[in-house]
Amino acid sequence: MSEHLGDTLRRLRKLSGLTQEELSEASEVSVDVIRKLEQKRTSSARLPTLHALAQGLGVELTTLLGDPPGARSEGDGDSPALVAVRRAITPAPFAPGPDPAEAEGLSVAAVRDRIADAWSEYHAAEFDSLMKSLPDIISDARRLVAAGGDGAHAALGKSLQLGGHLAVRLGKTDLAIISLERAIAEAEMSSDPLLTPMVCNSVAWAYQRQNRLTDAISVARYAADRVKSGGLATAESVKVWGGLMMSAATSYARSGDYEQADRMMRAAEKEAERVSTLPASEDNRMVSVFSNSSVRIERVRLAVQHGHPEDALKLAKGMRLSKDTPPSWRTWLLLDVARAHTDLGDAEGAVKALESLRRVAPAWMRHHTLAVSIIRDLWELPSKPTGIRSLAEFVGVAD
């Protein structure tokens, strides 16, 4: 069961060390509204109020609203599938390691193909399926390392990186960081010079989720400098460097330095234009998501999250997404466009974007707290925009 908004607000306020009065001053939201939410005398508030509270708390709006679940809940305890993921990432101490003989019949190439397929599942938000397949992939990669296979350390590092990403999506950031630290250890023993920086990007993202923004910036900039010192001569190196620049920019924006974030995003977008002109590997599924489309999507997100809805819509207008843009990025773009229209009071534009989102990712939209909040706000307008009833009924907020 998801946490009540009032409980989340109280928990985040206390973690920030703020009294209700101090949060009121920081957010410019009345103490009465904060009290009503925390005492559960009201179950929601309008989106501008929630956005102001999130800014006062120094967190993303989705942190206050509650991120959409990465997989079905199994009650208070971990599901058997998540326990299996935990065991794969953190084998029990003193337990016997994998027997090299068990690697017979396995090949690094075949395991890498399975890892690439698993990353595709991740980007398609197929988290239930991924939870079932990932433990065996990690275990097989460990067997290859025990047998001393060429490229085995890189395969294990990449599978543990995926374990870290999955853990973040499941709200288990401490498990994510453990998995990513182990991924870095494997990457450092591999012959792939880009693997450690790629995993560092994942670490920076996990730090962002924990509001460790200074640490996230430090890790991302260190890794970006490491890639750049080796030269940006291949598509992979540019993608990894660009992904790290985008990550650092996101943390700068969340720290309140929108101008620095925008400068870094512009530099990344300029570099992205070179990707198609450089030699690339056969399978891009295990390289950082970085293209003109991904940079522009991230610029839209930063603009709308930091109070520049007009800039967000200008950036999104006429955008043509590249064919390798993951579905998860497309859904976020549509949601950010809907939110920008809402912030500008353009209900019709918001509905149009939400209708597109429903066609692209109906299940995701139904349980995404931000999408539901936008639809609820539009539904409660005195003059309801055309098409909002169908959306309100779809997500369950219609009277």
C-alpha positions in Angstrom: 0.0 0.0 0.0 1.4 3.5 -0.9 2.1 6.0 1.8 -0.6 8.6 2.5 0.5 12.1 1.2 0.2 13.5 4.8 2.5 10.8 6.1 5.0 11.5 3.3 4.9 15.2 3.9 5.5 14.8 7.7 8.3 12.3 7.1 10.1 14.5 4.6 9.6 17.6 6.7 11.2 15.9 9.7 14.0 14.5 7.7 14.7 18.1 6.5 14.7 19.3 10.2 11.9 21.7 9.6 8.9 22.7 11.7 5.6 23.2 10.1 6.1 27.0 10.4 9.6 26.8 8.9 8.3 24.7 5.9 5.5 27.3 5.5 8.0 30.1 5.3 10.3 28.1 2.9 7.4 27.1 0.6 5.1 30.0 1.0 2.3 27.5 1.7 0.1 28.4 4.7 0.6 26.5 7.9 -3.1 25.6 7.9 -2.7 23.7 4.6 0.4 21.9 5.9 -1.4 20.9 9.1 -4.5 19.7 7.2 -2.4 17.5 4.9 -0.3 16.0 7.8 -3.4 15.4 9.9 -5.1 13.7 6.9 -8.0 16.2 7.0 -7.5 16.4 3.3 -5.9 13.8 1.0 -4.6 16.0 -1.7 -3.8 19.6 -2.8 -3.5 21.4 -6.1 -0.4 20.8 -8.1 1.1 24.3 -7.6 0.8 23.8 -3.8 2.5 20.4 -4.0 5.2 21.8 -6.2 5.8 24.6 -3.7 6.0 22.2 -0.8 8.5 20.0 -2.7 10.7 23.0 -3.4 10.5 24.0 0.3 11.6 20.5 1.2 14.4 20.4 -1.4 13.0 17.3 -3.1 11.6 16.4 -6.5 7.8 16.6 -6.8 7.6 12.9 -7.4 9.4 12.2 -4.1 6.6 14.0 -2.3 3.9 12.4 -4.4 5.5 9.0 -4.2 7.2 7.4 -7.2 5.2 4.9 -9.2 5.8 1.4 -8.1 8.4 -0.5 -10.0 6.7 -3.8 -9.4 3.6 -5.2 -7.7 3.6 -5.0 -3.9 3.8 -8.1 -1.8 2.8 -6.4 1.4 5.3 -5.1 4.0 8.0 -7.6 3.3 10.1 -8.3 0.2 8.6 -10.5 -2.4 10.3 -13.8 -3.2 11.5 -12.2 -6.5 13.1 -9.3 -4.8 14.7 -11.7 -2.2 16.2 -13.6 -5.2 17.6 -10.3 -6.6 19.1 -9.4 -3.2 20.8 -12.9 -2.9 22.3 -12.5 -6.4 23.7 -9.1 -5.6 24.8 -9.9 -2.1 25.7 -13.6 -1.7 25.8 -14.7 1.9 29.2 -14.3 3.6 31.4 -17.5 3.8 29.0 -19.3 1.4 30.9 -21.4 -1.1 31.6 -19.4 -4.3 30.6 -20.5 -7.8 32.3 -23.7 -9.1 34.3 -22.9 -12.3 33.0 -26.2 -13.6 29.5 -24.8 -13.5 30.6 -22.4 -16.3 30.7 -25.2 -18.8 28.3 -24.5 -21.6 28.3 -20.8 -20.8 29.9 -18.1 -22.9 30.5 -14.5 -22.3 28.9 -13.6 -25.6 25.7 -15.4 -24.7 25.5 -13.9 -21.2 26.2 -10.4 -22.7 23.2 -11.0 -25.1 21.0 -11.9 -22.1 22.2 -8.7 -20.3 21.4 -6.6 -23.3 17.9 -8.1 -23.5 17.5 -7.5 -19.8 18.4 -3.8 -20.3 15.7 -3.6 -23.0 13.2 -5.0 -20.4 14.3 -2.3 -18.0 13.8 0.5 -20.4 10.4 -0.9 -21.3 9.5 -0.8 -17.6 9.0 -4.6 -17.5 10.2 -4.8 -14.0 8.3 -7.9 -12.9 9.9 -9.9 -15.8 13.3 -8.4 -15.1 13.2 -9.4 -11.4 12.7 -13.0 -12.5 15.5 -13.1 -15.1 18.2 -11.0 -13.5 19.3 -13.3 -10.6 20.2 -16.1 -13.0 22.1 -13.6 -15.2 24.1 -12.3 -12.3 24.8 -15.9 -11.1 26.0 -17.0 -14.6 28.2 -14.0 -14.9 29.8 -14.9 -11.5 30.4 -18.4 -12.8 32.2 -17.0 -15.9 34.4 -14.9 -13.6 35.2 -17.9 -11.5 36.2 -19.8 -14.7 38.4 -16.9 -15.8 36.6 -16.1 -19.1 37.8 -13.2 -21.1 35.3 -10.4 -20.7 33.6 -12.0 -17.7 34.4 -9.2 -15.3 32.7 -6.7 -17.7 29.7 -8.9 -18.0 29.3 -9.2 -14.2 29.8 -5.5 -13.8 27.2 -4.7 -16.4 24.7 -7.1 -14.8 25.3 -5.6 -11.3 24.8 -2.1 -12.8 21.4 -3.3 -14.0 20.8 -4.7 -10.5 21.5 -1.2 -9.1 19.1 0.4 -11.6 16.3 -2.1 -10.8 16.8 -1.5 -7.1 16.4 2.2 -7.5 13.1 1.6 -9.4 12.0 -0.6 -6.5 12.8 2.2 -4.0 15.7 0.2 -2.5 18.5 2.8 -2.9 20.8 1.4 -0.3 20.7 -2.0 -2.1 21.3 -0.1 -5.4 24.4 1.6 -4.1 25.8 -1.8 -2.8 25.2 -3.3 -6.3 26.8 -0.4 -8.1 29.8 -0.4 -5.8 30.3 -4.1 -6.6 29.8 -3.3 -10.3 32.6 -0.7 -10.1 34.9 -3.3 -8.6 34.2 -5.6 -11.5 34.5 -2.8 -14.0 38.0 -1.9 -12.7 39.1 -5.5 -13.3 37.7 -5.5 -16.9 39.4 -4.3 -20.1 36.5 -1.9 -20.9 37.7 1.7 -20.1 34.1 3.1 -20.4 32.5 0.7 -18.0 33.5 2.3 -14.7 32.4 5.8 -15.9 29.0 4.2 -17.0 28.5 2.7 -13.6 29.6 6.0 -12.0 26.7 7.6 -13.8 24.3 5.1 -12.2 25.9 5.9 -8.8 25.2 9.6 -9.4 21.6 8.8 -10.1 21.2 6.8 -7.0 22.8 9.6 -5.0 20.3 12.0 -6.5 17.5 9.8 -5.3 18.9 10.1 -1.8 19.2 13.9 -2.2 23.0 13.6 -2.0 23.4 16.2 -4.7 26.9 17.3 -4.0 28.1 13.7 -4.1 26.2 13.1 -7.3 27.8 16.1 -9.0 31.3 15.0 -7.8 31.0 11.5 -9.1 29.5 12.5 -12.4 32.1 15.2 -13.1 35.0 12.9 -12.0 33.8 10.2 -14.4 33.2 12.7 -17.3 36.7 14.0 -16.9 38.0 10.5 -17.0 36.2 9.7 -20.2 37.3 13.0 -21.8 40.9 12.4 -20.9 40.8 9.2 -23.0 39.4 11.1 -26.0 35.9 11.3 -27.5 36.7 9.5 -30.7 33.9 6.9 -30.7 30.1 7.0 -30.4 30.3 5.0 -27.2 32.7 7.5 -25.5 30.6 10.5 -26.5 27.4 8.8 -25.2 29.0 7.9 -21.9 30.5 11.4 -21.5 27.2 13.0 -22.5 25.2 10.9 -20.1 27.5 12.0 -17.2 27.1 15.7 -18.2 23.4 15.3 -18.2 23.5 13.7 -14.8 25.6 16.4 -13.3 23.4 19.1 -14.8 20.3 17.5 -13.2 22.0 17.7 -9.8 23.0 21.3 -10.4 19.4 22.2 -11.3 18.1 20.4 -8.2 20.7 22.3 -6.1 19.1 25.6 -7.4 21.8 26.4 -10.1 19.5 26.2 -13.2 21.9 28.4 -15.2 24.8 26.0 -14.7 22.6 23.1 -15.5 21.4 24.7 -18.7 25.0 25.5 -19.8 25.9 21.9 -19.3 22.9 20.6 -21.2 23.6 22.9 -24.1 27.2 21.6 -24.3 25.9 18.0 -24.2 23.4 18.6 -26.9 26.1 20.1 -29.1 28.3 17.0 -28.6 25.3 14.7 -29.3 25.3 15.9 -32.9 28.6 14.1 -33.4 27.3 10.6 -32.3 25.9 9.6 -35.7 29.2 10.5 -37.5 31.4 8.3 -35.3 32.1 4.6 -35.3 29.8 2.6 -33.1 29.5 -0.9 -31.7 27.1 -3.5 -33.0 24.8 -3.4 -29.9 24.1 -0.1 -28.3 21.7 -1.5 -25.7 24.4 -1.6 -23.0 25.7 1.9 -23.5 24.4 5.1 -21.9 21.2 6.5 -23.4 22.5 9.7 -25.1 21.3 11.4 -28.3 19.9 14.7 -29.5 16.5 13.3 -28.4 17.6 12.3 -24.9 19.3 15.6 -24.2 16.3 17.6 -25.4 14.0 15.5 -23.3 16.1 16.1 -20.2 16.2 19.8 -21.0 12.4 19.8 -21.1 12.3 18.0 -17.8 14.6 20.5 -16.1 12.8 23.5 -17.5 9.4 22.3 -16.3 10.7 21.2 -12.9 12.4 24.5 -12.2 9.7 26.9 -13.1 10.3 27.6 -16.8 7.2 26.1 -18.5 7.5 28.3 -21.6 11.1 27.2 -22.2 9.9 23.5 -21.8 7.3 23.9 -24.5 9.6 25.7 -26.9 12.2 22.9 -26.4 9.5 20.2 -27.0 7.8 21.8 -30.0 8.5 19.8 -33.2 10.8 17.4 -31.5 11.5 14.3 -33.5 12.5 11.4 -31.3 15.3 9.1 -32.5 14.3 5.4 -33.0 16.5 4.3 -30.1 14.8 6.6 -27.6 13.5 4.2 -24.8 9.8 4.1 -24.1 10.4 5.3 -20.6 11.9 8.5 -21.9 9.0 9.1 -24.3 6.5 8.8 -21.5 8.3 11.2 -19.3 8.4 13.7 -22.1 4.7 13.6 -22.6 4.1 14.0 -18.8 6.4 17.0 -18.7 4.7 18.6 -21.6 1.3 18.1 -19.9 2.7 19.6 -16.7 4.1 22.6 -18.6 0.7 23.3 -20.2 -0.9 23.0 -16.8 1.5 25.4 -15.2 0.6 27.9 -17.9 -3.1 27.4 -17.5 -3.5 25.7 -20.8 -5.9 23.0 -19.9 -6.7 21.9 -23.5 -3.0 21.5 -24.3 -2.5 19.5 -21.1 -5.4 17.2 -22.0 -4.0 16.6 -25.5 -0.6 15.6 -24.1 -2.2 13.3 -21.5 -4.3 11.6 -24.2 -1.0 10.9 -26.1 0.5 9.6 -22.9 -2.5 7.3 -22.4 -2.0 5.8 -25.9 1.8 5.3 -25.3 1.8 4.0 -21.7 -1.7 3.4 -20.3 -0.7 1.1 -17.4 2.2 3.5 -16.4 -0.1 6.5 -16.5 -2.8 4.9 -14.4 -0.5 4.4 -11.4 1.8 7.4 -11.9 1.1 9.8 -9.0 2.1 12.9 -10.9 -0.1 12.1 -13.9 -3.0 11.4 -11.6 -2.4 14.7 -9.8 -2.4 16.7 -13.0 -5.6 14.9 -14.2 -7.3 15.5 -10.8 -6.4 19.3 -11.0 -7.9 19.5 -14.5 -11.0 17.5 -13.5 -11.7 19.9 -10.6 -11.6 23.0 -12.8 -14.9 25.0 -12.9 -14.9 24.8 -16.7 -13.8 21.2 -17.5 -11.7 20.9 -20.7 -12.9 18.7 -23.5 -11.7 15.1 -23.0 -10.9 15.3 -19.3 -13.8 13.1 -18.2 -12.4 10.1 -20.0 -9.0 10.6 -18.5 -10.4 11.1 -15.0 -12.5 7.9 -15.3 -9.4 6.1 -16.6 -7.3 6.9 -13.5 -10.1 6.8 -11.1 -10.6 10.4 -10.0 -13.9 11.2 -11.6 -16.9 11.7 -9.2 
